[in-house]
Amino acid sequence: MSENTAVSSPVVDVRGVSRRFGSRTVLGDVSLQVGAGELFGLLGPSGSGKTTLIKLMTGIDRADGGSVRLLGERMPKLAMLRRFGYMAQSDALYGELTAKENLAFFGSLYGLKGERLAKRMRAAMALVDLEADLNKAVSAYSGGMKRRLSLAIALLHEPELLVLDEPTVGIDPVLRRSIWRELGDMRRNGTTIVLTTHVMDEAEKCDRLGLIRDGRLTAVGTPEDIKRQSGASSIEEAFIALGGGARA
């Protein structure tokens, strides 16, 4: 699918979005559509605008221009919280609470309770291999464990849309493969997934990629489309050829 190909009834519909902080333009006229059941990756160097775009998608931040719709609803909209899952780049956890108490709190925001909540807690913690640490205070968790708990919270309510900002940073390779298998299963079952990554082999697993540089999309398409467009044999080479290299 090419950059200019419209997605029928997109789950994520970003049109002409811009965001400025003072005199600095962080995003400039970005348009992007993600279809139902698609796994879409955003690839770009630090400071390229990936996280800002994710925050606009989820309603955490508001665009200066353009529009964002999730599942047909104009963002930001508080009621959408129960329809998508979000994992931030920085873990938003309550350190004085146990993992179980964190899950119960976020589960209540998602409308989960009783046996349904308990079942989803067990399933989410099993996925990230934290079942044995359910009753441990989050302040005693390592950085990698906190990332895994954040992912469990994002998955807790089985959302229609999952938005993940660098989900596997700090996670060991074996568990990373397990998480990607689960993301693949979720996608096959109809969940739409948007994620950011710096890991090239993760980028290859996406249905489509958006390469972002200095707040603008430099390429959008399948990994094969992007490699073909740039004349590269790998996503890493394409990433550099299409302006995705590290800043000087």
ZATI-701876 format. One line per 2 residues: number of its first residue (from 1); for each residue x, y, z of N, C-alpha, C. Coordinates in steps of 0.1 Angstrom, whole numbers, padded with zeros to 4 digits. Example, Ala and Ser with C-alpha at 12.3 -4.5 7.8 and 13.67 -1.06 7.14 Angstrom:
// ZATI-701876
1	0132:-0057:0078:0123:-0045:0078:0132:-0033:0078  0128:-0022:0071:0137:-0011:0071:0129:0000:0079
This chain:
// ZATI-701876
1	0008:-0012:0000:0000:0000:0000:0009:0012:0000  0007:0021:-0009:0015:0033:-0010:0011:0044:-0001
3	0020:0054:0000:0018:0065:0010:0004:0072:0007  0000:0073:-0006:-0012:0081:-0009:-0024:0072:-0010
5	-0023:0059:-0007:-0035:0050:-0008:-0043:0052:0004  -0056:0055:0002:-0065:0057:0013:-0069:0043:0019
7	-0070:0043:0032:-0075:0030:0039:-0090:0031:0041  -0097:0021:0036:-0112:0021:0038:-0116:0021:0053
9	-0124:0030:0057:-0129:0031:0071:-0117:0029:0081  -0108:0038:0081:-0096:0036:0089:-0099:0037:0104
11	-0092:0029:0112:-0093:0029:0126:-0085:0041:0132  -0074:0044:0126:-0066:0056:0129:-0066:0065:0117
13	-0071:0078:0118:-0072:0087:0107:-0066:0100:0111  -0054:0102:0107:-0047:0115:0110:-0046:0123:0097
15	-0051:0135:0097:-0051:0144:0085:-0046:0158:0088  -0035:0160:0081:-0029:0173:0081:-0025:0178:0095
17	-0020:0170:0103:-0017:0173:0117:-0004:0181:0118  -0004:0191:0126:0008:0199:0130:0009:0201:0145
19	0021:0202:0150:0022:0205:0164:0035:0213:0166  0033:0224:0173:0045:0233:0176:0047:0235:0190
21	0059:0237:0194:0062:0240:0208:0071:0253:0207  0064:0264:0210:0071:0277:0208:0073:0280:0193
23	0085:0283:0190:0088:0285:0175:0092:0272:0168  0093:0261:0175:0098:0249:0169:0086:0240:0165
25	0086:0236:0152:0076:0227:0146:0081:0213:0148  0073:0205:0156:0077:0191:0159:0070:0182:0149
27	0058:0185:0145:0051:0178:0134:0046:0188:0124  0048:0184:0111:0043:0194:0101:0035:0187:0090
29	0022:0189:0090:0013:0185:0080:0014:0169:0078  0012:0162:0089:0013:0147:0088:-0001:0141:0086
31	-0002:0133:0076:-0014:0125:0073:-0011:0111:0073  -0020:0103:0079:-0017:0088:0080:-0030:0081:0083
33	-0033:0070:0077:-0044:0062:0080:-0040:0047:0082  -0046:0041:0092:-0043:0027:0096:-0056:0019:0096
35	-0056:0008:0089:-0068:0000:0087:-0070:-0010:0098  -0083:-0015:0099:-0086:-0025:0109:-0078:-0037:0108
37	-0073:-0042:0119:-0065:-0054:0120:-0051:-0053:0114  -0046:-0040:0112:-0033:-0038:0107:-0023:-0036:0118
39	-0011:-0040:0116:0000:-0037:0125:0009:-0027:0119  0008:-0015:0124:0015:-0004:0117:0027:0001:0126
41	0039:0002:0120:0050:0007:0128:0055:0021:0124  0059:0029:0134:0065:0042:0132:0080:0041:0135
43	0088:0044:0125:0103:0042:0126:0109:0055:0124  0118:0060:0134:0124:0072:0132:0134:0075:0144
45	0144:0083:0142:0154:0086:0152:0148:0094:0164  0155:0095:0175:0150:0103:0186:0148:0117:0182
47	0137:0123:0186:0134:0137:0183:0128:0138:0170  0124:0127:0163:0118:0128:0150:0103:0132:0150
49	0096:0130:0162:0082:0133:0163:0073:0121:0165  0079:0109:0167:0071:0097:0168:0062:0098:0181
51	0068:0101:0192:0061:0101:0204:0050:0112:0204  0054:0124:0199:0044:0135:0198:0032:0130:0190
53	0034:0123:0178:0023:0118:0170:0015:0108:0178  0021:0099:0185:0014:0089:0194:0005:0097:0204
55	0010:0107:0210:0003:0115:0220:-0009:0122:0214  -0008:0126:0202:-0019:0133:0195:-0030:0122:0191
57	-0025:0110:0187:-0035:0099:0184:-0043:0095:0196  -0037:0095:0208:-0044:0090:0219:-0051:0101:0227
59	-0049:0113:0223:-0056:0124:0230:-0049:0130:0242  -0037:0125:0244:-0029:0131:0255:-0025:0145:0252
61	-0023:0148:0240:-0019:0161:0235:-0029:0165:0224  -0030:0178:0221:-0039:0183:0211:-0031:0190:0200
63	-0035:0187:0188:-0028:0193:0176:-0030:0207:0175  -0021:0215:0169:-0023:0229:0166:-0031:0230:0153
65	-0030:0220:0144:-0038:0221:0132:-0040:0206:0127  -0051:0205:0119:-0054:0192:0114:-0064:0184:0123
67	-0066:0171:0121:-0076:0164:0129:-0071:0150:0131  -0075:0144:0142:-0072:0130:0145:-0085:0123:0149
69	-0088:0112:0143:-0099:0103:0146:-0095:0089:0149  -0100:0084:0160:-0097:0070:0164:-0111:0063:0164
71	-0112:0052:0156:-0124:0044:0156:-0136:0053:0152  -0134:0063:0144:-0144:0071:0139:-0147:0083:0148
73	-0141:0084:0160:-0143:0095:0169:-0132:0105:0169  -0136:0118:0169:-0127:0129:0169:-0119:0129:0183
75	-0106:0130:0182:-0098:0131:0194:-0094:0145:0197  -0092:0148:0210:-0093:0140:0222:-0107:0138:0226
77	-0110:0126:0232:-0123:0123:0238:-0121:0113:0249  -0125:0117:0261:-0122:0109:0273:-0129:0095:0272
79	-0141:0095:0266:-0148:0082:0266:-0141:0071:0258  -0132:0075:0249:-0124:0066:0241:-0115:0057:0249
81	-0112:0061:0262:-0102:0054:0270:-0105:0039:0270  -0118:0035:0270:-0121:0021:0272:-0120:0013:0259
83	-0117:0020:0248:-0117:0014:0235:-0103:0011:0229  -0093:0018:0235:-0080:0015:0231:-0070:0013:0243
85	-0060:0006:0240:-0049:0004:0250:-0037:0013:0247  -0030:0018:0257:-0019:0027:0254:-0008:0024:0264
87	0004:0022:0258:0016:0020:0266:0026:0031:0262  0029:0040:0272:0037:0051:0270:0052:0047:0270
89	0060:0056:0265:0075:0053:0265:0080:0054:0280  0074:0062:0288:0077:0063:0302:0066:0056:0310
91	0070:0047:0319:0060:0039:0327:0052:0048:0336  0039:0047:0335:0030:0055:0343:0024:0045:0353
93	0032:0042:0364:0028:0032:0374:0028:0038:0388  0021:0032:0397:0021:0037:0411:0030:0028:0419
95	0042:0033:0422:0053:0025:0428:0049:0020:0442  0041:0027:0449:0038:0023:0463:0027:0012:0463
97	0021:0009:0451:0011:-0002:0450:0017:-0014:0445  0011:-0026:0447:0015:-0038:0441:0011:-0038:0426
99	0017:-0048:0419:0013:-0049:0405:-0002:-0052:0404  -0007:-0061:0413:-0021:-0064:0413:-0030:-0052:0416
101	-0026:-0043:0425:-0033:-0031:0428:-0033:-0021:0416  -0021:-0020:0409:-0021:-0012:0397:-0030:-0017:0386
103	-0030:-0030:0384:-0039:-0037:0374:-0054:-0034:0378  -0057:-0035:0391:-0071:-0033:0395:-0075:-0019:0393
105	-0066:-0009:0396:-0070:0005:0394:-0072:0008:0379  -0063:0004:0370:-0065:0006:0356:-0077:-0002:0350
107	-0078:-0014:0356:-0090:-0022:0351:-0103:-0015:0354  -0104:-0008:0366:-0116:-0001:0369:-0119:0011:0360
109	-0108:0017:0355:-0109:0028:0345:-0115:0023:0332  -0111:0010:0329:-0116:0004:0317:-0130:-0003:0318
111	-0135:-0002:0330:-0148:-0008:0333:-0148:-0023:0336  -0136:-0028:0339:-0135:-0043:0343:-0138:-0044:0358
113	-0144:-0055:0362:-0146:-0058:0376:-0149:-0073:0378  -0148:-0077:0391:-0152:-0091:0394:-0143:-0101:0387
115	-0149:-0112:0384:-0142:-0124:0378:-0136:-0120:0364  -0143:-0111:0357:-0137:-0107:0344:-0124:-0100:0346
117	-0123:-0091:0356:-0111:-0084:0359:-0100:-0094:0363  -0104:-0103:0372:-0094:-0113:0377:-0088:-0122:0366
119	-0097:-0126:0357:-0093:-0134:0346:-0083:-0127:0337  -0087:-0114:0334:-0078:-0106:0325:-0065:-0103:0332
121	-0065:-0101:0345:-0052:-0099:0352:-0043:-0111:0350  -0048:-0123:0352:-0040:-0135:0351:-0035:-0137:0337
123	-0043:-0135:0327:-0039:-0136:0313:-0028:-0126:0309  -0030:-0114:0313:-0020:-0103:0310:-0007:-0105:0316
125	-0007:-0109:0329:0005:-0111:0336:0012:-0124:0332  0005:-0134:0327:0011:-0146:0321:0019:-0142:0309
127	0012:-0134:0300:0018:-0130:0288:0032:-0124:0290  0033:-0115:0300:0046:-0108:0302:0055:-0115:0313
129	0051:-0127:0317:0059:-0135:0326:0061:-0128:0339  0050:-0123:0345:0051:-0116:0358:0041:-0122:0368
131	0036:-0134:0365:0026:-0140:0374:0031:-0142:0388  0044:-0145:0390:0050:-0147:0403:0052:-0134:0411
133	0051:-0123:0404:0054:-0110:0410:0041:-0101:0412  0030:-0108:0411:0017:-0100:0411:0015:-0092:0424
135	0020:-0098:0435:0017:-0091:0448:0030:-0083:0453  0039:-0081:0444:0051:-0074:0448:0049:-0059:0445
137	0054:-0050:0454:0053:-0036:0452:0060:-0032:0439  0055:-0023:0431:0061:-0019:0418:0074:-0012:0421
139	0076:-0006:0433:0089:0001:0436:0100:-0009:0436  0097:-0022:0439:0107:-0033:0439:0110:-0039:0425
141	0102:-0035:0415:0104:-0040:0402:0117:-0034:0395  0123:-0042:0386:0134:-0036:0378:0128:-0028:0367
143	0136:-0021:0359:0131:-0013:0348:0124:-0022:0338  0130:-0033:0335:0124:-0042:0325:0110:-0048:0330
145	0109:-0051:0343:0097:-0056:0348:0086:-0045:0347  0090:-0033:0350:0080:-0022:0348:0075:-0020:0334
147	0084:-0022:0324:0079:-0021:0310:0069:-0032:0308  0072:-0044:0313:0063:-0056:0311:0050:-0054:0317
149	0050:-0048:0329:0037:-0045:0336:0029:-0034:0329  0036:-0024:0323:0029:-0014:0315:0022:-0020:0303
151	0029:-0030:0297:0023:-0037:0285:0011:-0045:0290  0012:-0052:0301:0001:-0059:0307:-0011:-0050:0309
153	-0009:-0038:0314:-0020:-0029:0316:-0026:-0025:0303  -0018:-0022:0293:-0024:-0018:0280:-0032:-0029:0274
155	-0029:-0041:0276:-0036:-0053:0271:-0048:-0057:0279  -0049:-0052:0291:-0058:-0057:0301:-0073:-0058:0296
157	-0078:-0048:0289:-0092:-0048:0286:-0095:-0053:0272  -0085:-0060:0265:-0086:-0065:0252:-0091:-0054:0242
159	-0084:-0043:0241:-0089:-0032:0233:-0090:-0035:0218  -0098:-0027:0211:-0099:-0028:0197:-0087:-0022:0190
161	-0080:-0013:0197:-0068:-0006:0191:-0058:-0006:0202  -0046:-0010:0199:-0034:-0010:0208:-0024:0000:0203
163	-0020:0010:0211:-0010:0020:0207:0002:0018:0217  0013:0015:0212:0025:0011:0220:0037:0020:0216
165	0043:0027:0225:0054:0035:0223:0067:0028:0228  0075:0023:0219:0087:0016:0223:0084:0004:0233
167	0075:-0005:0229:0070:-0015:0239:0081:-0025:0244  0091:-0028:0236:0100:-0038:0240:0114:-0033:0245
169	0115:-0020:0247:0127:-0015:0253:0130:-0020:0267  0142:-0026:0269:0145:-0031:0282:0140:-0045:0285
171	0134:-0052:0275:0129:-0065:0276:0138:-0075:0270  0141:-0086:0277:0151:-0096:0271:0146:-0102:0258
173	0155:-0107:0250:0152:-0112:0237:0142:-0123:0237  0142:-0132:0246:0133:-0144:0246:0119:-0139:0249
175	0117:-0130:0259:0104:-0125:0261:0099:-0116:0250  0108:-0109:0244:0105:-0100:0232:0098:-0108:0221
177	0104:-0120:0218:0098:-0129:0208:0084:-0134:0212  0083:-0137:0225:0070:-0141:0230:0059:-0130:0229
179	0063:-0118:0232:0054:-0106:0231:0050:-0104:0216  0060:-0105:0207:0057:-0103:0193:0048:-0114:0188
181	0049:-0127:0193:0040:-0137:0189:0026:-0134:0193  0024:-0128:0205:0011:-0124:0210:0005:-0113:0202
183	0014:-0103:0199:0009:-0092:0190:0004:-0097:0177  0011:-0107:0171:0007:-0113:0159:-0006:-0120:0160
185	-0008:-0127:0171:-0021:-0134:0174:-0032:-0124:0175  -0030:-0113:0182:-0040:-0102:0184:-0044:-0096:0171
187	-0034:-0093:0163:-0036:-0088:0149:-0045:-0097:0141  -0042:-0110:0141:-0050:-0120:0134:-0064:-0121:0139
189	-0066:-0118:0152:-0079:-0118:0158:-0086:-0105:0156  -0080:-0095:0149:-0087:-0083:0145:-0083:-0070:0153
191	-0074:-0072:0162:-0069:-0060:0169:-0060:-0051:0160  -0062:-0038:0160:-0054:-0029:0153:-0042:-0025:0162
193	-0030:-0025:0157:-0018:-0022:0165:-0010:-0011:0158  -0007:0000:0166:0002:0010:0161:0013:0011:0172
195	0026:0010:0167:0037:0010:0176:0049:0018:0170  0057:0023:0179:0070:0028:0175:0081:0019:0179
197	0092:0019:0171:0103:0010:0174:0116:0015:0168  0127:0012:0174:0140:0014:0168:0146:0001:0164
199	0140:-0010:0166:0145:-0023:0163:0142:-0027:0149  0152:-0029:0140:0149:-0031:0126:0142:-0044:0124
201	0145:-0055:0131:0138:-0068:0128:0123:-0067:0133  0120:-0058:0142:0106:-0056:0146:0099:-0048:0135
203	0106:-0039:0129:0100:-0031:0118:0096:-0040:0106  0104:-0050:0104:0102:-0060:0093:0089:-0068:0096
205	0085:-0069:0108:0073:-0077:0112:0060:-0069:0110  0061:-0056:0107:0049:-0048:0106:0043:-0050:0092
207	0029:-0048:0091:0023:-0048:0078:0027:-0036:0070  0027:-0025:0076:0032:-0013:0070:0040:-0005:0080
209	0049:0004:0074:0057:0013:0082:0055:0027:0078  0057:0036:0087:0059:0050:0084:0072:0055:0089
211	0081:0059:0080:0094:0065:0083:0092:0080:0086  0097:0084:0097:0095:0098:0101:0108:0105:0105
213	0109:0117:0100:0122:0124:0102:0118:0139:0103  0123:0146:0113:0121:0160:0115:0106:0164:0114
215	0098:0155:0120:0083:0158:0120:0076:0156:0108  0082:0149:0098:0075:0147:0085:0077:0132:0081
217	0066:0126:0075:0067:0113:0070:0075:0113:0057  0086:0105:0057:0094:0104:0045:0090:0093:0036
219	0083:0083:0042:0079:0071:0034:0068:0064:0042  0058:0058:0035:0048:0050:0041:0046:0038:0032
221	0046:0026:0037:0043:0014:0028:0047:0002:0035  0045:-0010:0029:0050:-0022:0034:0065:-0022:0035
223	0071:-0030:0043:0085:-0031:0044:0091:-0034:0030  0085:-0043:0022:0090:-0045:0009:0089:-0033:-0001
225	0077:-0026:0000:0075:-0014:-0008:0086:-0004:-0005  0089:-0002:0008:0099:0008:0012:0113:0004:0007
227	0116:-0009:0008:0129:-0013:0004:0131:-0011:-0012  0120:-0015:-0018:0120:-0013:-0033:0121:0002:-0037
229	0114:0010:-0030:0114:0025:-0033:0128:0031:-0031  0135:0026:-0022:0148:0031:-0019:0160:0024:-0025
231	0156:0012:-0032:0167:0004:-0038:0176:-0003:-0028  0170:-0005:-0015:0178:-0011:-0004:0174:-0026:-0003
233	0183:-0033:0003:0181:-0048:0006:0176:-0050:0020  0176:-0040:0028:0171:-0042:0042:0164:-0029:0046
235	0156:-0030:0057:0149:-0018:0062:0159:-0009:0068  0170:-0014:0074:0180:-0005:0079:0186:0004:0068
237	0189:-0002:0057:0195:0006:0046:0184:0015:0040  0172:0011:0039:0161:0020:0034:0159:0031:0044
239	0159:0029:0057:0158:0038:0067:0168:0050:0066  0180:0046:0063:0191:0056:0061:0189:0063:0048
241	0186:0056:0037:0185:0061:0024:0174:0071:0023  0163:0069:0030:0151:0078:0029:0151:0088:0040
243	0163:0091:0046:0164:0102:0055:0161:0099:0069  0162:0086:0073:0159:0082:0086:0172:0080:0095
245	0183:0084:0090:0196:0082:0098:0196:0091:0110  0206:0088:0118:0207:0096:0131:0211:0110:0128
247	0207:0119:0137:0210:0133:0136:0225:0135:0138  0230:0146:0131:0244:0149:0133:0246:0156:0146
